[in-house]
């Protein structure tokens, strides 16, 4: 089994339950780990036998542009997009951290993790 990962991808996006969050936006940090059994012999040195982390990053970028109320929904859509692109994936873990969430006290981030 092989794991590719993207760690600490930063986005300014407009996800949030409250209308103010969807208007003002905030910074989000996204991590994605993809576990898979190669589609072919990895020694063949072909990108088609692996999960291309550039394409995974592009999936993340596209999903972060779609404003949603719940970051759980965003994470699930990222996982679904990766699975759709790479049918040989065994497990996907998506973590999204919402920096400076609108709470009554000082909180560095809130976060969710979706594993499929």
Order of alpha helices (4+ residues) and beta strands (2+ residues): beta-alpha-beta-alpha-alpha-beta-beta
